[in-house]
């Protein structure tokens, strides 16, 4: 049975040469970004090989021109369980280790 819109018509956008996705080659990849390093205080070490680090950042409010303190918690990988609550540590970005861990604790030898 014939289709109501007429004989088999294809969408003209699919045939347009500029709409096809370009093939990604090795030369198109950009340089890897430098990994961020943050410093904070360990607030929890209850999980195995994981510490929770509270990082505080200060910035000037755009309208009030007052220095504002903002804190954020990161979960970081601590393979040797060597850091305890209250320690000041540095953490560095890494590939995802678990659902919530995307940071590793920098040991003094690496720092």
Phi and psi restraints in degrees (value plus and minus 20) as a CYANA .aco file:
   2 UNK   PHI     -91.7   -51.7
   2 UNK   PSI     127.4   167.4
   3 UNK   PHI     -97.9   -57.9
   3 UNK   PSI     123.4   163.4
   4 UNK   PHI     -81.8   -41.8
   4 UNK   PSI     -45.4    -5.4
   5 UNK   PHI    -106.4   -66.4
   5 UNK   PSI     -12.1    27.9
   6 UNK   PHI      85.0   125.0
   6 UNK   PSI    -191.1  -151.1
   7 UNK   PHI     -83.4   -43.4
   7 UNK   PSI     137.6   177.6
   8 UNK   PHI     -66.5   -26.5
   8 UNK   PSI      84.5   124.5
   9 UNK   PHI    -124.9   -84.9
   9 UNK   PSI     114.6   154.6
  10 UNK   PHI    -116.5   -76.5
  10 UNK   PSI     136.6   176.6
  11 UNK   PHI     -88.1   -48.1
  11 UNK   PSI     107.3   147.3
  12 UNK   PHI     -84.4   -44.4
  12 UNK   PSI     -43.1    -3.1
  13 UNK   PHI     -87.0   -47.0
  13 UNK   PSI     -50.5   -10.5
  14 UNK   PHI     -89.6   -49.6
  14 UNK   PSI     -48.1    -8.1
  15 UNK   PHI    -109.8   -69.8
  15 UNK   PSI     -25.9    14.1
  16 UNK   PHI     -90.0   -50.0
  16 UNK   PSI     110.1   150.1
  17 UNK   PHI     -86.2   -46.2
  17 UNK   PSI     -50.2   -10.2
  18 UNK   PHI     -99.4   -59.4
  18 UNK   PSI     -35.4     4.6
  19 UNK   PHI    -105.3   -65.3
  19 UNK   PSI     -32.3     7.7
  20 UNK   PHI     -94.1   -54.1
  20 UNK   PSI     118.2   158.2
  21 UNK   PHI     -91.8   -51.8
  21 UNK   PSI     114.2   154.2
  22 UNK   PHI     -90.2   -50.2
  22 UNK   PSI     127.8   167.8
  23 UNK   PHI     -95.1   -55.1
  23 UNK   PSI     110.2   150.2
  24 UNK   PHI    -106.1   -66.1
  24 UNK   PSI     100.0   140.0
  25 UNK   PHI    -123.1   -83.1
  25 UNK   PSI     151.7   191.7
  26 UNK   PHI     -83.5   -43.5
  26 UNK   PSI     -49.5    -9.5
  27 UNK   PHI     -96.2   -56.2
  27 UNK   PSI     -34.9     5.1
  28 UNK   PHI    -103.6   -63.6
  28 UNK   PSI     -35.1     4.9
  29 UNK   PHI     -91.4   -51.4
  29 UNK   PSI     119.8   159.8
  30 UNK   PHI    -109.0   -69.0
  30 UNK   PSI     151.8   191.8
  31 UNK   PHI     -86.8   -46.8
  31 UNK   PSI     128.2   168.2
  32 UNK   PHI     -89.7   -49.7
  32 UNK   PSI     118.2   158.2
  33 UNK   PHI     -90.8   -50.8
  33 UNK   PSI     128.2   168.2
  34 UNK   PHI     -86.7   -46.7
  34 UNK   PSI     124.5   164.5
  35 UNK   PHI     -98.4   -58.4
  35 UNK   PSI     117.3   157.3
  36 UNK   PHI     -92.7   -52.7
  36 UNK   PSI     123.5   163.5
  37 UNK   PHI    -142.4  -102.4
  37 UNK   PSI     106.6   146.6
  38 UNK   PHI    -140.9  -100.9
  38 UNK   PSI     135.4   175.4
  39 UNK   PHI    -141.8  -101.8
  39 UNK   PSI     117.0   157.0
  40 UNK   PHI    -180.6  -140.6
  40 UNK   PSI    -193.8  -153.8
  41 UNK   PHI    -133.2   -93.2
  41 UNK   PSI     116.3   156.3
  42 UNK   PHI     -91.0   -51.0
  42 UNK   PSI     104.8   144.8
  43 UNK   PHI    -127.3   -87.3
  43 UNK   PSI     -36.9     3.1
  44 UNK   PHI    -174.3  -134.3
  44 UNK   PSI     117.8   157.8
  45 UNK   PHI    -152.5  -112.5
  45 UNK   PSI       5.6    45.6
  46 UNK   PHI     -91.3   -51.3
  46 UNK   PSI     -49.2    -9.2
  47 UNK   PHI    -104.4   -64.4
  47 UNK   PSI     130.1   170.1
  48 UNK   PHI     -89.2   -49.2
  48 UNK   PSI     107.4   147.4
  49 UNK   PHI      40.6    80.6
  49 UNK   PSI       5.4    45.4
  50 UNK   PHI    -161.1  -121.1
  50 UNK   PSI     118.0   158.0
  51 UNK   PHI    -146.0  -106.0
  51 UNK   PSI     129.4   169.4
  52 UNK   PHI    -121.3   -81.3
  52 UNK   PSI     105.5   145.5
  53 UNK   PHI    -135.8   -95.8
  53 UNK   PSI     108.9   148.9
  54 UNK   PHI    -115.8   -75.8
  54 UNK   PSI      95.5   135.5
  55 UNK   PHI    -128.4   -88.4
  55 UNK   PSI     109.4   149.4
  56 UNK   PHI    -128.6   -88.6
  56 UNK   PSI     113.6   153.6
  57 UNK   PHI    -145.0  -105.0
  57 UNK   PSI     124.7   164.7
  58 UNK   PHI    -136.4   -96.4
  58 UNK   PSI     118.1   158.1
  59 UNK   PHI    -169.1  -129.1
  59 UNK   PSI     138.3   178.3
  60 UNK   PHI    -106.5   -66.5
  60 UNK   PSI     108.8   148.8
  61 UNK   PHI     -83.8   -43.8
  61 UNK   PSI     112.9   152.9
  62 UNK   PHI     -82.6   -42.6
  62 UNK   PSI     -51.4   -11.4
  63 UNK   PHI    -123.5   -83.5
  63 UNK   PSI     -62.8   -22.8
  64 UNK   PHI    -101.7   -61.7
  64 UNK   PSI     -35.1     4.9
  65 UNK   PHI      38.1    78.1
  65 UNK   PSI       8.2    48.2
  66 UNK   PHI    -126.4   -86.4
  66 UNK   PSI     124.6   164.6
  67 UNK   PHI     -92.4   -52.4
  67 UNK   PSI     104.1   144.1
  68 UNK   PHI    -132.1   -92.1
  68 UNK   PSI     116.6   156.6
  69 UNK   PHI    -119.9   -79.9
  69 UNK   PSI     107.7   147.7
  70 UNK   PHI    -146.2  -106.2
  70 UNK   PSI     113.7   153.7
  71 UNK   PHI    -138.4   -98.4
  71 UNK   PSI     132.6   172.6
  72 UNK   PHI    -167.7  -127.7
  72 UNK   PSI     123.2   163.2
  73 UNK   PHI    -119.5   -79.5
  73 UNK   PSI     115.5   155.5
  74 UNK   PHI    -141.9  -101.9
  74 UNK   PSI     124.4   164.4
  75 UNK   PHI    -121.6   -81.6
  75 UNK   PSI     105.4   145.4
  76 UNK   PHI    -142.5  -102.5
  76 UNK   PSI     131.0   171.0
  77 UNK   PHI    -101.9   -61.9
  77 UNK   PSI     105.8   145.8
  78 UNK   PHI    -147.4  -107.4
  78 UNK   PSI      65.8   105.8
  79 UNK   PHI     -82.1   -42.1
  79 UNK   PSI     -48.1    -8.1
  80 UNK   PHI    -119.9   -79.9
  80 UNK   PSI     -17.4    22.6
  81 UNK   PHI      31.3    71.3
  81 UNK   PSI      22.7    62.7
  82 UNK   PHI    -115.3   -75.3
  82 UNK   PSI     -31.4     8.6
  83 UNK   PHI    -121.2   -81.2
  83 UNK   PSI     117.4   157.4
  84 UNK   PHI    -136.4   -96.4
  84 UNK   PSI     149.6   189.6
  85 UNK   PHI     -78.6   -38.6
  85 UNK   PSI     112.3   152.3
  86 UNK   PHI      80.1   120.1
  86 UNK   PSI     -36.4     3.6
  87 UNK   PHI     -89.1   -49.1
  87 UNK   PSI     123.7   163.7
  88 UNK   PHI    -113.8   -73.8
  88 UNK   PSI     103.7   143.7
  89 UNK   PHI    -150.1  -110.1
  89 UNK   PSI     142.3   182.3
  90 UNK   PHI    -132.1   -92.1
  90 UNK   PSI     116.9   156.9
  91 UNK   PHI    -142.1  -102.1
  91 UNK   PSI     129.6   169.6
  92 UNK   PHI    -147.9  -107.9
  92 UNK   PSI     126.3   166.3
  93 UNK   PHI     -82.5   -42.5
  93 UNK   PSI     128.6   168.6
  94 UNK   PHI    -172.9  -132.9
  94 UNK   PSI     157.2   197.2
  95 UNK   PHI     -86.8   -46.8
  95 UNK   PSI     133.3   173.3
  96 UNK   PHI     -77.7   -37.7
  96 UNK   PSI     109.3   149.3
  97 UNK   PHI    -118.3   -78.3
  97 UNK   PSI     -56.6   -16.6
  98 UNK   PHI    -168.2  -128.2
  98 UNK   PSI    -187.5  -147.5
  99 UNK   PHI     -80.3   -40.3
  99 UNK   PSI     -56.2   -16.2
 100 UNK   PHI    -134.6   -94.6
 100 UNK   PSI     -31.9     8.1
 101 UNK   PHI    -116.2   -76.2
 101 UNK   PSI      97.9   137.9
 102 UNK   PHI    -151.6  -111.6
 102 UNK   PSI      -2.7    37.3
 103 UNK   PHI    -154.6  -114.6
 103 UNK   PSI     132.0   172.0
 104 UNK   PHI    -143.0  -103.0
 104 UNK   PSI     126.2   166.2
 105 UNK   PHI     -99.5   -59.5
 105 UNK   PSI     111.3   151.3
 106 UNK   PHI    -101.6   -61.6
 106 UNK   PSI     105.4   145.4
 107 UNK   PHI    -103.5   -63.5
 107 UNK   PSI     133.5   173.5
 108 UNK   PHI     -75.7   -35.7
 108 UNK   PSI     -52.4   -12.4
 109 UNK   PHI     -84.4   -44.4
 109 UNK   PSI     -54.2   -14.2
 110 UNK   PHI    -102.2   -62.2
 110 UNK   PSI     -49.2    -9.2
